Amino acid sequence: MTDAMRYLLTIVLAVFLAFPAGAQAYSELFAGEEASSLRHTADSVSTLGTEEALSEFVSHRLSSFGIELFEGNDDTSFGIRRENGDTATFRNVIAWIPGYDKQIRGRYVVIGTRLASGNGSGLALLLRLAEKLNTNRVLLRRSVIVAAFGGAMESNAGSWYFLNRSFPEVDKIDAFECLDLFDNPGRGLYAYTASNADLNQTLHSIAETLQPARPVLTTVEPAVADHRSFYAKEIPSVFFTTAEPGKIYRPGTDPLEYEEMERQCEYLYNFTLALCNGNAPSFHGSSSDAKVPLVAFGDCDVKPRFLGASDPAVFLGRWVYTYLRYPDYALENGIKGRVQVSLVIDEKGKVGNVRVEKGVHPSLDAEAVRVIEASPDWKPGMVDGKPVRTRLSLYVDFKLRKAKKQ
């Protein structure tokens, strides 16, 4: 037996022994020590009233995990001049988990949240995720930057300072994950990507595997957060939150659910691995897009065809309305209307870049996008005998049927 075979056998035996017969189900693995760790961290954060105390706590916790910190004042501290002439000083806490791939370890995925106390949900989740990533850093091709941004109530001043003043390699940031407003985990997990096609594809790919949590992809921005600073630099960004899109956010109205937060943290860990190890998402679409012209549906010599028909009504009738599910919230509250959605059928007939052009309600908008994004391939449109990318706009009607009189 060769050394390589002995090594492989050792790994197999270790995995086998780690999961004996009668082991807990996947969904039950988050009810014990991990959830207690989240609870302890959130409780600690909630007792710290100043940003200085919070920054010291987060720095100490990251260091205890063995994660390297950026410590220089020029890198982390900044001031904001008030109208009365006084200067308020804030601090970012920035840490680095190196990737292993020599070719792309100099590229970064940034994960960040606000350096704010409240009930401690965002910081607790960030620290727990950082710990998991650092423990498994041998799996990371790209490097990860963990960021707790100061000046949270100053128009995202911390993330702006990080991108515009302190971090010298902004052009090497491939993606940003914003974690914020996680104090209503029982209401579900939402992901907002500003309809970035590559990030949406990553979300869909992960959804096809076994996961302890599944975010709802929303086309409505749930809240203003640090993702906006990264958008301004044209860095692909995803905003994960439990704040329901389109609803007024009231912090601290529900108790934290630590077991559910741990499940969501495990999902975020898997999503981060996908970002670190896959192709870099593009802010403007895939690089091949620039080589293939984008043409309006009506300007094609041969229009795209769905199930052999070039009439979009066939797509609506045989696919969209066949698989559309009226959202429970909209049904219970009598919400109806027409959602205008645009999509691109690429040169291979695949549907992408699905965007809500005119929405009605987040629940209806998200359902229209969900069904259209799941479309089977079309026959692509043609111009001058060559396949092109085609933009098409559709209206998806949500109608409530009147109850029959008895």
Backbone torsions as a table, in degrees:
resi	resn	phi	psi	omega
1	MET	NA	131.1	-178.6
2	THR	-77.2	165.0	177.8
3	ASP	-61.5	-38.8	-180.0
4	ALA	-62.4	-41.0	180.0
5	MET	-67.6	-40.0	177.7
6	ARG	-62.2	-40.3	179.6
7	TYR	-63.3	-43.8	179.5
8	LEU	-64.4	-41.6	179.3
9	LEU	-63.4	-37.9	178.0
10	THR	-61.4	-43.5	179.3
11	ILE	-63.6	-44.7	-179.5
12	VAL	-60.7	-44.8	179.3
13	LEU	-63.7	-38.8	179.7
14	ALA	-63.2	-43.9	178.7
15	VAL	-64.9	-41.3	-179.7
16	PHE	-62.0	-44.5	-178.8
17	LEU	-69.9	-25.5	-179.5
18	ALA	-74.1	-19.1	-178.2
19	PHE	-127.3	74.6	-179.0
20	PRO	-69.2	167.8	177.9
21	ALA	-58.5	139.5	-179.5
22	GLY	83.4	12.3	179.1
23	ALA	-63.9	160.1	-178.4
24	GLN	-64.5	150.4	173.4
25	ALA	-67.0	158.2	-176.9
26	TYR	-53.9	-42.6	-176.5
27	SER	-70.7	-13.1	-177.3
28	GLU	-98.3	-1.1	-175.3
29	LEU	-77.3	-4.3	-172.6
30	PHE	-111.4	15.2	-173.4
31	ALA	-99.2	-0.5	-173.0
32	GLY	-114.5	-113.1	-172.2
33	GLU	-62.8	-38.4	-177.8
34	GLU	-64.3	-44.9	179.0
35	ALA	-64.0	-36.1	177.5
36	SER	-64.6	-36.8	177.9
37	SER	-63.8	-42.5	176.8
38	LEU	-61.8	-43.7	-179.8
39	ARG	-61.0	-45.4	-178.6
40	HIS	-62.3	-43.7	-179.2
41	THR	-65.5	-46.0	-179.7
42	ALA	-62.6	-40.1	177.8
43	ASP	-63.1	-40.0	179.7
44	SER	-65.9	-44.2	-178.8
45	VAL	-63.3	-41.3	-175.0
46	SER	-65.6	-18.2	-179.9
47	THR	-90.3	-8.0	-176.5
48	LEU	-94.5	114.8	-171.0
49	GLY	-90.0	-17.6	-175.7
50	THR	-115.2	155.2	179.2
51	GLU	-66.5	-33.2	178.1
52	GLU	-62.0	-43.9	179.1
53	ALA	-66.5	-39.3	178.6
54	LEU	-63.4	-44.2	-178.7
55	SER	-63.4	-38.6	177.6
56	GLU	-65.7	-40.1	179.6
57	PHE	-63.7	-48.9	-177.8
58	VAL	-64.2	-42.5	177.9
59	SER	-59.2	-47.3	-179.0
60	HIS	-62.7	-42.4	-178.2
61	ARG	-66.3	-43.2	178.1
62	LEU	-63.7	-41.0	178.0
63	SER	-63.0	-37.0	179.9
64	SER	-65.5	-23.5	176.3
65	PHE	-80.6	-9.7	-176.0
66	GLY	86.4	21.5	-180.0
67	ILE	-94.6	133.2	-177.1
68	GLU	-75.2	135.0	-179.4
69	LEU	-103.5	148.0	166.5
70	PHE	-87.9	113.7	-167.8
71	GLU	-106.2	-18.6	-172.7
72	GLY	-63.7	141.9	179.9
73	ASN	-59.7	-35.0	179.1
74	ASP	-65.6	-24.5	-178.7
75	ASP	-88.2	-27.3	-167.9
76	THR	-122.1	-28.5	-174.3
77	SER	-101.8	144.5	179.1
78	PHE	-152.8	161.3	-178.4
79	GLY	-124.8	153.8	176.9
80	ILE	-128.1	124.4	-179.1
81	ARG	-81.2	127.9	178.9
82	ARG	-81.7	168.5	179.1
83	GLU	-63.8	-28.7	-179.7
84	ASN	-83.5	2.9	177.5
85	GLY	97.2	-14.6	178.3
86	ASP	-73.2	154.9	177.7
87	THR	-113.3	123.0	176.1
88	ALA	-93.2	132.9	-177.3
89	THR	-104.2	136.3	179.9
90	PHE	-130.9	170.4	-177.6
91	ARG	-143.7	137.1	167.9
92	ASN	-95.1	144.2	171.0
93	VAL	-108.2	114.9	-174.7
94	ILE	-122.6	131.3	-179.8
95	ALA	-134.4	164.6	-170.7
96	TRP	-135.4	127.6	173.5
97	ILE	-114.1	110.4	-173.7
98	PRO	-71.9	142.9	171.5
99	GLY	-84.3	171.3	-175.3
100	TYR	-102.1	-19.5	-173.2
101	ASP	-78.7	118.6	-176.7
102	LYS	-60.8	-28.0	-176.9
103	GLN	-77.5	-35.9	-175.4
104	ILE	-126.1	11.8	177.8
105	ARG	-67.6	-17.1	175.4
106	GLY	-84.8	4.5	172.7
107	ARG	-103.0	155.7	-170.3
108	TYR	-131.0	145.2	161.9
109	VAL	-110.7	122.1	-179.6
110	VAL	-99.0	134.1	175.3
111	ILE	-121.0	124.0	-174.3
112	GLY	-144.2	160.4	174.6
113	THR	-149.7	175.2	179.3
114	ARG	-78.8	142.6	175.1
115	LEU	-85.1	75.9	-176.6
116	ALA	-137.4	153.1	-174.8
117	SER	-87.2	-81.8	-175.2
118	GLY	55.9	-126.6	177.1
119	ASN	-97.4	4.2	172.7
120	GLY	78.9	10.4	-172.8
121	SER	-67.7	-46.6	-176.9
122	GLY	-65.0	-47.3	179.7
123	LEU	-66.9	-37.9	178.7
124	ALA	-61.9	-41.9	179.7
125	LEU	-68.4	-41.1	178.5
126	LEU	-61.0	-45.8	-178.4
127	LEU	-65.9	-40.0	178.5
128	ARG	-64.8	-42.0	178.8
129	LEU	-65.2	-41.7	178.0
130	ALA	-60.4	-41.1	179.1
131	GLU	-62.0	-44.7	-179.3
132	LYS	-64.6	-42.1	-179.5
133	LEU	-66.4	-40.8	-179.7
134	ASN	-67.2	-39.0	177.8
135	THR	-59.8	-34.0	-176.7
136	ASN	-112.6	34.6	-175.7
137	ARG	-62.1	-21.4	179.1
138	VAL	-66.4	-11.1	179.3
139	LEU	-94.8	-5.8	-173.4
140	LEU	-95.1	118.3	174.9
141	ARG	-77.3	-51.5	174.6
142	ARG	-82.4	163.4	174.2
143	SER	-86.9	155.5	179.8
144	VAL	-116.2	132.8	172.1
145	ILE	-107.4	125.5	178.1
146	VAL	-101.3	126.2	-173.1
147	ALA	-133.1	128.6	168.7
148	ALA	-111.9	110.6	-170.4
149	PHE	-89.4	126.7	176.4
150	GLY	-79.2	177.4	-179.8
151	GLY	61.4	39.7	-172.8
152	ALA	-59.6	-32.8	-177.1
153	MET	-93.8	11.6	-177.4
154	GLU	-113.5	52.0	176.6
155	SER	55.8	49.0	177.7
156	ASN	57.2	40.3	-176.1
157	ALA	-61.9	-35.9	-177.3
158	GLY	-63.7	-47.8	-179.9
159	SER	-68.4	-34.7	176.9
160	TRP	-63.3	-44.7	-179.1
161	TYR	-63.6	-41.9	178.8
162	PHE	-57.8	-44.6	-174.7
163	LEU	-81.3	-29.1	-172.6
164	ASN	-106.6	-14.1	-175.6
165	ARG	-130.5	-43.9	-165.7
166	SER	-101.0	-31.3	-174.6
167	PHE	-97.0	119.4	-171.2
168	PRO	-83.3	-7.4	-174.2
169	GLU	-120.4	44.4	-179.3
170	VAL	-58.8	-34.8	-178.4
171	ASP	-68.4	-8.4	179.1
172	LYS	-103.4	6.7	175.5
173	ILE	-84.6	118.4	-177.1
174	ASP	-89.5	-25.3	-178.2
175	ALA	-165.0	158.3	178.1
176	PHE	-131.2	133.6	172.3
177	GLU	-109.5	118.7	176.9
178	CYS	-99.2	125.0	176.7
179	LEU	-113.7	117.3	-177.0
180	ASP	-156.6	151.0	175.5
181	LEU	56.1	64.6	-179.3
182	PHE	-106.3	29.0	-175.2
183	ASP	-98.2	13.6	172.6
184	ASN	-130.8	54.5	-172.2
185	PRO	-62.8	-25.5	179.5
186	GLY	-68.4	-13.1	-179.2
187	ARG	-92.3	4.3	176.6
188	GLY	104.4	167.6	179.5
189	LEU	-111.6	134.3	-177.9
190	TYR	-120.9	148.0	177.4
191	ALA	-127.7	126.9	178.6
192	TYR	-119.3	121.7	-176.8
193	THR	-118.1	4.0	-171.7
194	ALA	56.5	35.2	177.5
195	SER	60.2	33.0	175.1
196	ASN	-71.0	119.6	-172.4
197	ALA	-63.1	-40.8	-177.7
198	ASP	-69.0	-41.9	177.5
199	LEU	-67.1	-38.8	176.8
200	ASN	-60.4	-40.2	179.6
201	GLN	-64.4	-39.1	176.7
202	THR	-63.0	-43.0	177.6
203	LEU	-60.8	-43.4	-179.2
204	HIS	-66.9	-38.8	-179.6
205	SER	-63.8	-42.1	179.0
206	ILE	-67.5	-34.2	-179.3
207	ALA	-63.8	-20.1	179.9
208	GLU	-81.3	-4.4	178.6
209	THR	-111.1	166.2	179.1
210	LEU	-66.3	121.9	-178.9
211	GLN	-136.7	146.4	179.0
212	PRO	-77.3	-12.2	177.7
213	ALA	-149.2	152.9	-179.9
214	ARG	-135.7	110.9	179.7
215	PRO	-72.3	150.2	172.8
216	VAL	-90.2	122.9	178.7
217	LEU	-76.7	118.5	-176.7
218	THR	-113.7	143.6	176.9
219	THR	-96.5	0.9	178.7
220	VAL	-107.2	125.9	-179.6
221	GLU	-63.0	119.7	-176.2
222	PRO	-66.6	-36.6	-177.3
223	ALA	-167.3	164.7	174.6
224	VAL	-79.4	126.5	-178.5
225	ALA	-150.4	-171.6	-172.4
226	ASP	-68.5	-14.1	177.7
227	HIS	-59.1	-27.3	-178.7
228	ARG	-65.3	-35.3	177.8
229	SER	-63.3	-37.1	-179.4
230	PHE	-75.7	-35.4	173.9
231	TYR	-58.1	-40.0	-178.5
232	ALA	-61.8	-25.1	176.9
233	LYS	-96.2	8.8	180.0
234	GLU	57.4	46.0	175.1
235	ILE	-106.9	122.4	178.9
236	PRO	-54.3	130.2	-173.3
237	SER	-138.1	144.8	174.0
238	VAL	-126.4	134.9	-178.3
239	PHE	-108.8	111.4	176.6
240	PHE	-98.5	134.2	-177.4
241	THR	-160.4	164.2	170.3
242	THR	-107.8	4.6	175.8
243	ALA	-74.1	123.9	-176.3
244	GLU	-70.6	126.3	-179.7
245	PRO	-60.1	139.2	176.7
246	GLY	83.3	1.5	-179.6
247	LYS	-117.2	152.1	178.4
248	ILE	-69.5	129.3	-178.0
249	TYR	-86.9	125.1	177.5
250	ARG	-121.7	99.1	-175.1
251	PRO	-64.2	142.4	173.7
252	GLY	75.3	14.7	-179.1
253	THR	-79.0	-21.4	179.9
254	ASP	-123.0	147.1	175.3
255	PRO	-68.9	148.3	178.6
256	LEU	-68.4	143.7	178.3
257	GLU	-113.5	95.7	-167.9
258	TYR	-69.9	-34.2	177.9
259	GLU	-65.7	-40.3	177.4
260	GLU	-67.8	-38.4	177.1
261	MET	-62.1	-37.9	178.7
262	GLU	-66.5	-37.7	175.5
263	ARG	-62.9	-43.0	178.9
264	GLN	-65.3	-35.8	177.5
265	CYS	-64.6	-38.9	177.6
266	GLU	-64.4	-39.0	175.6
267	TYR	-63.1	-46.2	180.0
268	LEU	-61.0	-35.4	176.1
269	TYR	-62.1	-46.9	179.7
270	ASN	-64.7	-38.2	178.4
271	PHE	-64.9	-41.9	-179.8
272	THR	-64.6	-39.3	175.7
273	LEU	-59.2	-41.4	179.7
274	ALA	-63.5	-41.2	178.7
275	LEU	-67.3	-40.4	-176.8
276	CYS	-70.8	-27.2	-171.6
277	ASN	-109.0	-9.9	-178.8
278	GLY	-99.2	-171.1	176.7
279	ASN	-67.8	146.7	179.1
280	ALA	-66.1	130.1	176.7
281	PRO	-66.8	150.1	179.6
282	SER	-102.0	141.0	178.4
283	PHE	-73.3	-33.6	-175.6
284	HIS	-104.1	7.3	-175.9
285	GLY	110.9	169.5	-176.2
286	SER	-64.0	153.2	-175.1
287	SER	-63.3	-25.5	-179.6
288	SER	-72.4	-18.7	-177.7
289	ASP	-59.3	-39.0	-175.2
290	ALA	-64.7	-22.4	-177.5
291	LYS	-86.0	-15.5	-177.7
292	VAL	-116.4	123.1	-176.8
293	PRO	-64.0	148.0	175.5
294	LEU	-101.8	122.1	-172.6
295	VAL	-123.5	141.7	174.5
296	ALA	-65.3	147.6	-176.5
297	PHE	-52.5	-44.8	-176.0
298	GLY	-72.7	-13.3	-177.7
299	ASP	-95.4	0.4	179.4
300	CYS	-74.8	141.2	171.9
301	ASP	-64.8	-44.3	173.1
302	VAL	-122.0	116.8	-175.8
303	LYS	-73.4	151.6	174.2
304	PRO	-56.3	146.8	-177.3
305	ARG	-124.3	137.0	175.7
306	PHE	-115.0	120.5	-175.8
307	LEU	52.2	39.6	175.7
308	GLY	84.0	-2.0	-177.0
309	ALA	-114.7	136.8	178.7
310	SER	-92.5	-1.0	179.1
311	ASP	-84.8	118.0	179.9
312	PRO	-57.1	-22.1	178.5
313	ALA	-61.0	-30.8	177.7
314	VAL	-66.1	-41.8	176.7
315	PHE	-61.0	-44.2	178.9
316	LEU	-62.8	-46.4	-174.8
317	GLY	-73.6	-39.9	-172.4
318	ARG	-94.8	-13.1	177.3
319	TRP	-123.8	-61.2	-171.6
320	VAL	-60.1	-56.1	-175.2
321	TYR	-75.1	-17.1	176.3
322	THR	-72.1	-36.7	-174.3
323	TYR	-111.5	3.2	178.0
324	LEU	-69.7	135.0	176.0
325	ARG	-117.3	124.7	-179.3
326	TYR	-70.0	119.8	-177.9
327	PRO	-58.2	139.1	-177.5
328	ASP	-58.9	-42.9	-177.8
329	TYR	-60.9	-44.9	-179.8
330	ALA	-65.8	-37.6	-180.0
331	LEU	-65.9	-44.6	-177.6
332	GLU	-69.0	-26.0	-176.4
333	ASN	-107.6	10.5	175.2
334	GLY	66.6	30.8	-177.9
335	ILE	-87.7	129.3	-179.9
336	LYS	-144.8	171.7	176.9
337	GLY	148.9	-172.7	-175.8
338	ARG	-116.9	120.8	179.5
339	VAL	-99.0	124.2	176.2
340	GLN	-92.0	123.5	-176.4
341	VAL	-125.9	136.1	172.8
342	SER	-109.1	151.9	-179.8
343	LEU	-148.1	162.6	176.1
344	VAL	-121.0	128.3	173.5
345	ILE	-100.1	111.8	-171.8
346	ASP	-78.5	-177.7	-174.3
347	GLU	-68.1	-10.9	176.2
348	LYS	-103.2	0.9	178.1
349	GLY	90.3	5.3	-179.2
350	LYS	-86.1	144.0	-178.6
351	VAL	-92.1	132.9	178.5
352	GLY	-157.4	-174.9	-179.5
353	ASN	49.7	44.4	-179.7
354	VAL	-78.0	123.2	-175.7
355	ARG	-135.9	145.2	174.0
356	VAL	-85.1	116.9	178.6
357	GLU	-88.2	-34.9	177.7
358	LYS	-145.5	107.2	-174.8
359	GLY	-92.4	171.7	177.5
360	VAL	-118.7	-52.7	179.2
361	HIS	-156.7	145.3	-178.0
362	PRO	-50.4	-37.8	-178.5
363	SER	-67.5	-42.6	178.7
364	LEU	-71.1	-41.6	179.9
365	ASP	-59.1	-47.1	-177.3
366	ALA	-64.7	-36.7	-179.7
367	GLU	-69.2	-40.3	177.3
368	ALA	-61.7	-43.7	178.8
369	VAL	-64.4	-42.8	-178.4
370	ARG	-56.8	-48.3	-176.2
371	VAL	-67.8	-42.6	-177.7
372	ILE	-68.8	-38.9	178.5
373	GLU	-63.9	-25.7	-179.3
374	ALA	-86.4	6.9	-176.4
375	SER	-59.1	140.6	168.9
376	PRO	-64.5	168.8	-179.5
377	ASP	-66.5	147.2	173.2
378	TRP	-99.5	172.8	162.8
379	LYS	-85.5	126.2	-173.1
380	PRO	-68.1	159.2	174.2
381	GLY	-72.8	158.7	-177.3
382	MET	-130.0	140.2	172.3
383	VAL	-135.1	125.8	-178.0
384	ASP	55.6	35.8	176.5
385	GLY	78.6	5.2	-179.2
386	LYS	-119.4	142.5	178.7
387	PRO	-67.9	143.0	-179.3
388	VAL	-131.4	166.6	169.6
389	ARG	-84.5	137.1	-174.2
390	THR	-124.6	129.7	175.6
391	ARG	-96.9	131.2	-178.0
392	LEU	-130.4	140.1	176.8
393	SER	-115.6	134.4	-177.0
394	LEU	-131.6	156.4	171.0
395	TYR	-111.6	127.1	177.2
396	VAL	-108.7	117.2	-176.1
397	ASP	-92.0	131.7	172.6
398	PHE	-112.9	111.0	-176.6
399	LYS	-119.2	140.6	176.2
400	LEU	-100.0	130.6	179.0
401	ARG	-82.8	138.7	177.5
402	LYS	-74.3	139.3	177.9
403	ALA	-67.8	137.5	179.3
404	LYS	-73.1	139.4	178.1
405	LYS	-70.8	140.3	178.9
406	GLN	-78.4	NA	NA
